[in-house]
């Protein structure tokens, strides 16, 4: 690999790692809750304490997606969020936190981690967040292509970032990836995009 | 830089996109970003004024704390500080205070528990939904009671989010030389447009109660920085809240959608009318009758109602009264509801 290419690849990895660290940092910062204020009325103190009484939750998520280069894929993931104590909401509540996902597909598989914020509910399902009304997320991802992937060469390992949004369960994603590891130095950027069901 | 998106893959995605869109419309929950106060009729509901006031005051205090923590606080204008306050309550489509009120254990709501929520989604006023009905694919807002007025938690979002947009429009009007009253009316007129189109009438639901909450929100933001005693005041230590927020100064019976009925498009009305008529017997319920009498005693003509009246007289909007329960419930000999008439088709 040329020196310039190596440098660019390193820079890219540093940027990606920083993005992931920032996402983790945002999650950690949000766990602090509102700062205490002096001179609160009793009812304000009650509200403040109720807002602070949150518990860590692992909320399962799923999606089906048509995308490039994975073609058809199914993602299973989890949102690590802090929620008010009690059951996961049936109708609509706001959730935010660290999202992790594994997504095997016909022409590639992806593992990713990042930050997401969404409004959703479990509907009649107990824990699984089956209804995602509005969501966005940014993630760092490692993508390995296989099978009949529409890339040249077909089988590559790529590292990149992906942004996704979902409105009423319909999800859209867009990403930018770079080839990692040894091989042809002339690999360019691989743009990814997808459309699917769920988040 | 080589862009390697496969044409075949893009073509496949393009072909499948409409199918997914339709799937979203069909398979999503048959519910809506709307509300239904009829569902709460005859049911006990604790007043949530103090809790909501506390939450709003905490958020305002938190926003001011952040403003004052910056070196630039002295240079910040009052509307800039007001913007920081507004941002504590706003997101996109769903707004923080609405979601909070719809989920916290501190606010009593109808529907009250998970089972009731699922029943509400099956039975509420707009549960008969169409195939392309995005507005009713998100959950309906529960009813809460504040200052003896019942309204959907969506009004909290309207108050802070649309209220801020109204305020923005009001300020533009003021900058262009309009007086306070004229600028307010201009903002209201402009606010009616999206409710008639994107937010409301295209979905067949033009909520007049939403407009009232928007207007009340604008008044809240105006009062932060204007008048003889603005709520936000600057002293040597920073910006402070001169008096506490109180929802009772802002809510009105017009926020209750069973009192301030919405205007419906033809198709929506066909779906809604049957559900609405199911509530006719409740007009005789003493708690409902008492509540409506109380509302009538507090009712006054608002600026929004004046503007809607103007549009109705011009033939641009149907008369909202034709969608009221009183206008549609069958007249019962002897003891029919006051103002009742023969049902309309």
Interface residues (C-beta under 8 A of the other chain):
Chain A: X34 X35 X37 X40 X41 X43 X44 X46 X47 X48 X50 X66 X67 X68 X69 X71 X84 X86 X87 X89 X90 X91 X92 X93 X94 X119 X121 X123 X124 X131 X133 X134 X150 X151 X152 X168 X169 X170 X187 X188 X189 X190 X191 X192 X193 X194 X195 X196 X197
Chain B: X1 X2 X3 X4 X5 X6 X8 X9 X10 X12 X13 X16 X17 X20 X21 X23 X24 X27 X28 X29 X31 X50 X51 X53 X54 X55 X57 X58 X61 X62 X65 X91 X92 X93 X94 X96 X99 X102 X103 X104 X105 X106 X114 X117 X118 X121 X134 X137 X138 X139
